[in-house]
Amino acid sequence: MAFASDPSASVPASACWVVAPGQAELREETLPPLPDGWVRVRTLHSGVSRGTEGLVFRGEVPASEAERMRAPFQAGEFPGPVKYGYVAVGVVEAGPAGLLGQQVFCLHPHQTFFQVPAEAVLPLPAGVPVARAVLAAQLETALNALWDAAPNPGDRFAVVGGGTLGLLVAWLAGRLPESTVQVVDTNPARAEMAQALGARFALPEQAEPGAQLVFHTSAQAAGLATALRLAAFEATVIELSWYGNRAVNVPLGEAFHSQRLTLKSSQVGHVAARQRARWSHRQRLALALSMLVDPVLDRLITHSAPFHELPQVLERLAGSGAPDVLCHRIDYPTPLR
């Protein structure tokens, strides 16, 4: 693959496609000569966003949301065939001189080589290893959720759902002065992870109520009910789960009104309103990348697999099994030179 550094060459690449609900495969394609102002990236790692990519794999993207759900550089349409994903870390093989050889992050589907405009990639900050950078997209989502919540020092937080996103929210909230954070999950094995990130842990039936800010990330109706139950008087519940085409029962007939609760959605597609005048999408992602210098976050990357196993990984993660998986990293082969 020595010609990958030649911008005038065409380059073979392999990408993962969801060809139909519940079925993925690797497909070959050829990248054309590199346009001016673009970069050619050899992928080192990608990450599976379990919640969103699980919905895509199962074919659960509502037709009404198909356009808004498009990922950057997605190919195909929902429910399939579609090339989807938005967590790619690689090295620039060809393009502008200032980026050559740099390790970069890009919101791109799972693919061995890809080409995008130079402004679509962000160089990794010093001290951020490529293998840890696969957390950038979910940390950006967690950061936007904190911005939506508008927390204060000393707040009591509850995070219902101890997956990768929930634990990143807990980690960020715990960095505020004098804050206390409780992670709530049905899986007691998440206790050690929560504690390593500076949070307390509780099973739903043991969780302490009275949080000023509650974040829900479990994508389960029971989790949302727990989140509402844990909220203090006039507290805000931030809903980060995305349910696709599933209907969700919300218990608004209990203490929701008497407690004067606020249920607020948070979604990374838009910068939080109170920060929108000062932060662009690119600046927000750059901030998230800069926060990945903390090695404790390596604990969230619990599993890895080679790229050729990605279709099987997607099938496994989209099902009800693999409860021990948090962030699943995909590792790409190093081409012969």
N, C-alpha and C positions, 0 to 999 in steps of 0.2 A: 504493500500500500504506500510506497514511497511517493507516488504521484499525488497523494492527498494534499501535499503542500504546494502543488502546482495549480494556481487559480485558473489556468486555461484548460485543465483536464476535467473530464467527467469522472465521477467517483461512485462506485457501487456502495449501497447502504442497505441495511436491514432494519425494518421497523415492525412494531407490534400493532396489530389491528384487531379490534373487536369486530368479527365478521357477521355475527348474529348474537342475539341475547344468549349469554352463557357459553360463548365460544370465541376464543382468540387464537390468532396464529401469527407467525412471523412472515413478512412479505419482503421480497427484494425490490429495490428501486435503484434508479441511477440519478445521481445529482448532476445537473448541467454545469458547464463552466461558471465560475463564481462571478456574479455581477459586481461592478464597482461599488464600493461602500458597504459590501457584505463581508461576513466572516464564515469560514468553514470550520466547524467544531467537531472534533473527535470526542465522543462521549466517554467519560470515565465511569460515571455512576448516574443512575436515575433513582427516583423514589416513587413508591406507590402510595397515592393518597387514598387510603382504604375506604373512607366514606363515599367520596364523590366517584372514584373510579369503580367502586363496587356497584353504585347505581347505574353507571354507564354500562358496565359488564352485564348486569342483569336486565338491561333494557328498560330501566325505570325512569328515564328522563321524560317528563311530560311534554307533549307536543307544543304546549303554550310557552315552554321555557327553552325550546331547542336552540333558538338563536342566542338568547342570553347565556346559555350554558356552554357555548362554544369556547374551547380553549385556544389560546394563541397558537397559531400554526397548525391547528387541527385540520385534518383532511377527511373527507367523507361526511356523512350525515347520521344523526341518531335515527333509529337504534343501531344501524350498521349497514354496511361496513363503515367503520370510523376509526381513524388513528387519533388516539386521545392520550392525554397526560400533560403535566405542567411542572415537572421537577427534573431538570437535566443539568448535570455538572460535567464540564469537559475542558479540553485544551484547544486553543485556537491554532489550527494548522495552516490557514491561509487567510489573507485579508489585509487590512491596514497595518502598517508597520508597528504602530503603537500597541497593537493587541496581539501580535504574533507571539506564540509560546505562552500566553497568559492562561491561567485557569479561570474559567468563567462560569457563572450561573445563568440559565436561560429557562423561561417558561415554554418548554417544548415537549412534544410527545416522546415516548420511548423509541430511540433510534440510534444506530451505531455512529453515523455521521449525519450532520444536518447543516443547512445553510440559512442564515437569517441576516437581516440588516444589522450593521455593527451596533446600532443603538439598542438592539434587543437583548444584548448580553451585558452582564455586570461582572467586572473582575472581582475575584474573591479578595477580601481584605487580608492583610498580613495576620497570621495566627489562626486562620480558619482553614482547617484541613478539607480537602475535597470530599472525603467520605462523610464528614459532618454537615457539609453544605446542603445535603439533600433535605435537611430540615427547614430550609429557608422559606419555602412557600407556606408551610403550616405556621411557622413563627410569625410570618407577616400577617396571617389571618388572626392569630392570637393578639398581636400588637394592635390591629385594627379594632378588635373586640374591646380591648382596654380603652382605646380612644373613644369608642361608642359609649362605654360605661361611665366615663368621666369620674374615675375614682379619686379619693382623697386619702392622704396619710392617716393611718389609724383605722381605716375601714376594716370591717369583717367580711371576708369573702367566702363563698361556697362555690365549688366547681363540681357539677354533677356530670359524671362521665370521665373516667380516668384513662382515656385513650391518649394518643399523641397530642392532639389539639388541646384537650382538657388539661393535660399535664403542663403543656407550654403556657397556657393561660395562668395556671397556678404558679408556675415559676416566675412569670412576669409580675403577677400581683404581689408575690412575696417579696419583691425587691422594693416595694413602697415602704417608707418608714413606718414602723409600729403597726404594720398590717398583720392580720392573722388569716390564714388560708386553710380551708378544709376541703379535701378532695373526697368525693362520695362516689362509690362504685360498688357494683354487686360482686366484683371479683376481688377477694381478699388478697390475692397475690399482688395487687397494685399498691398495697400499703408501703412496701419497701421503696418502690419507685417514688411515690409521693413524698416520703420522708427524705429521700436523697435530694429532692428538689426544693426542700424547705417547707413542705406543707404537712399538715396533719391528715389522717385518713380515717374514714368511717364507712361502714356499711350503711345502706339507706335507712334501715330501721334504727340505727344507733346515731345518726347524724344530728348535730346540734342545730336547732333553728336560730333565727335572729340575725341572719347575714344582711348587711346593707346592699350588697351586690351579689347576685347569684348568676353564674354562667352555666348554661346547659349545653352539653356536647354529645350526649349519648345516642341521639337519634331514635329514642324510644319514648312512647307516650308515658310509660311509668316513670321514666327519668324526668320528664317535664313536670309531672305531678309532684315528684319529690322536690324539684327546684322551687315550685310555687310554695310548697309547705315549709321550706327552710327560710323563706324571705321574711325579713322584719317588716314592721309597719312602714308603709310608703317606700319600700325597697323596690329595686329594679331587677327584673330577671332578663338577662341577655340570652336570646336564643340563637345559638350558632349551628344547631343541627339542620340538615337539609334532608327532607323526607321524600323527595322525588314525587312520584304519583301516589304515594300512600296517604290515606286519610288518617288524621291524628285526633284523638279525643283529648280535649283540654278541660280540666276540672275548674271551670270558672264559677261554679255555683257554691263553692265552699267559702273560704275566707278571702277570696280574691278581692271582692268589693269592700268588705269591712276593713281589710288591711290596706286598702287603697294602693294596690300593687300596680306596677308598670311592667308590661311584657313587651320587650323590644327586640326586633330582629337585628342581626349583625351579619354582614356578608362582605367578603373581601373585594368584590367587583368594583366597589366605590370606596374611596377614602372616606373615613368617618367625617360626618358633616362639620364638626367643630374644628377639624384639622385641614379641611379641604382647601382653604385659601392659602395654606402655608406649605402643604406637602403634596407632591405629585406621586403617582403610582411608583415611578422609578426611585424617588427619594425614600419612600416608605420601604420598598424592597431592599434598598441599600442599607437602611437602618437595621432591618431584620438580619441581614447578612453580617453586619458589624457586631451584633449581639452573640453570634455563634462562636465567639472566642472562648466561651466557658466550656471546659472539657466535661463538666458534669452532664452536659446534654448528650454526650455519646451514649449514655445509658438508654436513651429513648430509641436508639437504632438496635432493635433486638434481633433482627433476622436479616440475612442477605442470601442472594442466589445469583448465579450467572445469568446473563441475558437470555441464553437459549431456553431457560426454564421459565421465562416470564409468563407465557400463556397458562402454565400450570399454577404459577403463583397467583395470578389473577383469579383463577377458578377457586383456589383454596380460600383466598381472602374474601371473596364475595359471598361465600357460604356462611353457615353458622359456626363452623369450626375455627380453629386457630385462635382461641381466646387469649393466648399468651403473646400474640404479635402486636407490637406497637408500630414503629416505623419499619417498613421492609425496604431495604436497599437492594438495588439491582446493579451488579458489577459487570462491566463490559470488557471484552477481550482486548489485549494489547496487540495491534497488528505487527506482523513481521516487517522489518525494514530492510 
